[in-house]
Amino acid sequence: MYKYLIIFLVLLLGFIFYIIFMQRINQGVSDAAPQVSKDSDESKYNIIAFGDSLTAGLGVELSNAYPAKLESALNDLGIDAKVINMGISGDTTYGGVERVDFVISSKPDIVLLGLGANDMLQGLPLQDTKKNLDTIIKKLRENDIQVVLLGMNASINNGLQYKKDFEKIYEDLADKYDLVLMPFMLEDIALKRELNQSDGIHPTSAGYDIMVKNMLPYVLESGVKR
């Protein structure tokens, strides 16, 4: 019986030494690994590009869509910013309402809101588009998130009155919530064959370069600083 007791004690001591040894090893790995300061991440401007295919970069590499190019432009100015691409091709303002809570959960400092183009192309009721954008903006502002509203011009397919009323939506909401408004997201790009893909709608990489150049002053106006 004593023989089995001695064997048991030896095995128990061996197990204890093994646990202590592994703890030392893990501690050594932990000490050697680079420690990432949470403060370093929080010091960055967390910017979310919230939109449709014009944001997602349909037809170009993700690195050539405007969010990635805007991040590079801000970094080149010495601004520690991260621009996250949350564009979904085909998204409407209805879809934006469904997604806004997820955007808020990502805790952005600024949201670049570029929705409405697909509503216009589908000829959706203007009152619904305005209501949806209003809902999105209201939720963002209630969470102390700055919003840069990226306006869109309408084609004349739905008539001149529709075009006028559609474009006024962005002006009205910018006034209501005191937002920075970029009047036309595709300024200096729309209808220029050399800056658009074969569909005549989505910018090429060169087109996105111009978009970022035009957009940068509005982003800076929203409060982004070095």
C-alpha positions as CSV (number, residue, x, y, z in Angstrom):
1,M,0.0,0.0,0.0
2,Y,2.9,2.3,0.9
3,K,4.3,1.6,-2.5
4,Y,1.2,2.9,-4.3
5,L,1.1,6.0,-2.0
6,I,4.7,6.9,-2.9
7,I,3.9,6.5,-6.6
8,F,0.9,8.7,-6.2
9,L,2.9,11.4,-4.4
10,V,5.6,11.3,-7.0
11,L,3.0,11.8,-9.8
12,L,1.3,14.6,-7.9
13,L,4.6,16.5,-7.3
14,G,5.5,16.0,-11.0
15,F,2.1,17.4,-12.0
16,I,2.6,20.4,-9.7
17,F,6.1,21.1,-11.1
18,Y,4.7,20.8,-14.6
19,I,2.0,23.4,-13.9
20,I,4.6,25.8,-12.4
21,F,6.9,25.2,-15.3
22,M,4.2,26.0,-17.9
23,Q,3.2,29.1,-16.0
24,R,6.8,30.4,-16.2
25,I,6.9,29.6,-19.9
26,N,3.7,31.5,-20.6
27,Q,4.8,34.4,-18.5
28,G,8.0,34.5,-20.4
29,V,6.1,34.6,-23.7
30,S,3.8,37.3,-22.4
31,D,6.7,39.4,-21.3
32,A,8.5,39.0,-24.6
33,A,5.5,39.8,-26.8
34,P,5.0,43.5,-27.8
35,Q,2.4,45.2,-25.7
36,V,-0.2,47.2,-27.7
37,S,-1.4,50.2,-25.9
38,K,-5.1,50.7,-26.0
39,D,-4.5,54.4,-25.8
40,S,-2.6,54.3,-29.1
41,D,-5.7,53.0,-30.8
42,E,-8.0,55.4,-29.1
43,S,-5.9,58.3,-30.1
44,K,-6.8,57.7,-33.7
45,Y,-9.7,59.2,-35.5
46,N,-12.0,56.3,-36.2
47,I,-13.9,57.2,-39.4
48,I,-16.5,55.0,-41.1
49,A,-17.4,55.4,-44.8
50,F,-21.0,54.3,-44.8
51,G,-22.5,54.0,-48.2
52,D,-23.3,52.0,-51.3
53,S,-21.2,50.8,-54.3
54,L,-19.6,54.3,-54.7
55,T,-18.1,53.7,-51.2
56,A,-17.5,50.0,-51.5
57,G,-15.5,50.6,-54.7
58,L,-17.3,48.4,-57.1
59,G,-15.1,47.4,-60.0
60,V,-11.8,48.5,-58.4
61,E,-9.4,47.0,-55.8
62,L,-10.4,47.8,-52.2
63,S,-7.2,49.8,-51.9
64,N,-8.3,52.0,-54.8
65,A,-11.8,52.9,-53.4
66,Y,-12.1,56.2,-51.7
67,P,-12.0,55.1,-48.0
68,A,-8.5,53.7,-48.4
69,K,-7.3,56.6,-50.5
70,L,-8.8,59.1,-47.9
71,E,-7.0,57.3,-45.1
72,S,-3.7,57.7,-47.0
73,A,-4.4,61.4,-47.7
74,L,-5.1,62.1,-44.0
75,N,-2.1,60.1,-42.9
76,D,0.1,62.1,-45.3
77,L,-1.1,65.3,-43.6
78,G,0.1,63.9,-40.3
79,I,-3.4,63.0,-39.1
80,D,-3.6,59.7,-37.2
81,A,-6.9,58.3,-38.8
82,K,-8.3,55.0,-39.8
83,V,-11.0,55.0,-42.4
84,I,-13.2,51.8,-42.4
85,N,-15.0,50.9,-45.6
86,M,-18.6,50.0,-44.8
87,G,-20.0,50.4,-48.3
88,I,-22.3,47.7,-49.7
89,S,-23.1,47.7,-53.4
90,G,-26.8,48.2,-54.2
91,D,-27.6,49.5,-50.7
92,T,-30.4,52.0,-50.3
93,T,-31.3,54.3,-47.5
94,Y,-33.6,51.5,-46.3
95,G,-30.6,49.2,-45.9
96,G,-28.8,52.1,-44.2
97,V,-31.4,52.2,-41.5
98,E,-31.0,48.5,-40.9
99,R,-27.2,48.8,-40.6
100,V,-26.8,52.0,-38.6
101,D,-26.8,50.3,-35.2
102,F,-23.9,48.2,-36.3
103,V,-22.1,51.3,-37.5
104,I,-22.7,52.9,-34.1
105,S,-21.4,49.8,-32.3
106,S,-18.1,50.3,-34.0
107,K,-17.7,53.6,-32.1
108,P,-16.7,55.9,-34.9
109,D,-15.7,59.5,-34.3
110,I,-17.0,60.5,-37.8
111,V,-19.3,58.9,-40.3
112,L,-19.1,59.8,-44.0
113,L,-22.7,59.1,-45.1
114,G,-23.1,58.5,-48.8
115,L,-26.5,56.9,-49.3
116,G,-29.4,57.7,-51.6
117,A,-28.0,57.1,-55.1
118,N,-29.8,53.7,-55.4
119,D,-33.0,55.2,-54.1
120,M,-32.8,57.7,-56.9
121,L,-31.9,55.1,-59.6
122,Q,-34.9,53.0,-58.5
123,G,-37.2,56.0,-58.4
124,L,-38.1,55.3,-54.7
125,P,-40.5,57.8,-53.0
126,L,-38.6,60.9,-52.0
127,Q,-40.4,61.1,-48.6
128,D,-39.1,57.7,-47.7
129,T,-35.5,58.5,-48.8
130,K,-35.6,61.6,-46.6
131,K,-37.1,59.9,-43.7
132,N,-34.6,57.1,-43.8
133,L,-31.6,59.5,-44.0
134,D,-33.1,61.5,-41.2
135,T,-33.4,58.4,-39.0
136,I,-29.8,57.4,-39.7
137,I,-28.4,60.9,-39.0
138,K,-30.5,61.3,-35.9
139,K,-29.2,58.0,-34.4
140,L,-25.6,58.9,-35.2
141,R,-25.9,62.4,-33.7
142,E,-27.6,61.0,-30.6
143,N,-24.5,59.0,-30.1
144,D,-22.2,62.1,-30.5
145,I,-20.9,60.9,-33.8
146,Q,-20.0,63.6,-36.3
147,V,-21.6,63.2,-39.7
148,V,-20.3,64.4,-43.1
149,L,-23.2,64.2,-45.5
150,L,-22.1,63.2,-49.0
151,G,-24.7,64.6,-51.4
152,M,-25.8,63.1,-54.7
153,N,-27.2,64.7,-57.8
154,A,-30.1,63.0,-59.6
155,S,-30.5,62.1,-63.2
156,I,-33.4,63.6,-65.1
157,N,-34.9,60.1,-65.8
158,N,-37.5,60.7,-63.1
159,G,-38.3,64.3,-64.2
160,L,-36.8,67.7,-63.4
161,Q,-39.0,68.1,-60.3
162,Y,-37.9,64.8,-58.9
163,K,-34.2,65.8,-59.5
164,K,-34.7,69.2,-57.8
165,D,-36.5,67.6,-54.8
166,F,-34.1,64.8,-54.4
167,E,-31.0,67.0,-54.3
168,K,-32.8,69.3,-51.8
169,I,-33.0,66.4,-49.3
170,Y,-29.3,66.7,-48.6
171,E,-29.5,70.4,-48.1
172,D,-32.5,70.2,-45.8
173,L,-30.9,67.5,-43.6
174,A,-27.6,69.3,-43.4
175,D,-29.4,72.4,-42.3
176,K,-31.6,70.5,-39.8
177,Y,-28.7,68.8,-38.1
178,D,-26.0,71.4,-38.8
179,L,-23.9,68.9,-40.8
180,V,-20.9,69.4,-43.0
181,L,-22.3,68.8,-46.5
182,M,-20.3,67.8,-49.6
183,P,-22.9,68.9,-52.2
184,F,-22.1,66.3,-54.8
185,M,-20.0,63.2,-54.1
186,L,-19.1,62.8,-57.8
187,E,-18.1,66.4,-58.5
188,D,-15.6,66.7,-61.4
189,I,-16.1,62.9,-62.0
190,A,-19.6,62.3,-63.3
191,L,-20.0,62.0,-67.0
192,K,-16.3,62.1,-67.6
193,R,-15.5,58.9,-69.6
194,E,-11.8,58.8,-68.6
195,L,-12.7,58.9,-64.9
196,N,-15.4,56.3,-64.9
197,Q,-15.6,52.6,-65.6
198,S,-17.5,51.2,-68.6
199,D,-20.8,51.4,-66.8
200,G,-20.4,55.2,-66.8
201,I,-21.4,55.3,-63.1
202,H,-18.6,54.0,-60.9
203,P,-15.3,55.8,-60.7
204,T,-12.0,54.4,-61.8
205,S,-9.0,54.6,-59.4
206,A,-8.2,58.0,-61.0
207,G,-11.8,59.0,-60.4
208,Y,-11.5,58.1,-56.7
209,D,-8.3,60.2,-56.5
210,I,-10.4,63.3,-57.5
211,M,-13.2,62.3,-55.2
212,V,-10.7,62.2,-52.2
213,K,-9.2,65.5,-53.3
214,N,-12.6,67.1,-53.3
215,M,-13.7,65.4,-50.1
216,L,-10.7,66.2,-48.0
217,P,-11.6,69.8,-47.1
218,Y,-15.1,68.6,-45.9
219,V,-13.5,65.9,-43.7
220,L,-11.1,68.5,-42.2
221,E,-14.0,70.8,-41.7
222,S,-15.7,68.2,-39.5
223,G,-13.0,68.6,-36.9
224,V,-10.2,66.2,-37.9
225,K,-6.9,67.7,-36.8
226,R,-3.3,66.7,-36.5
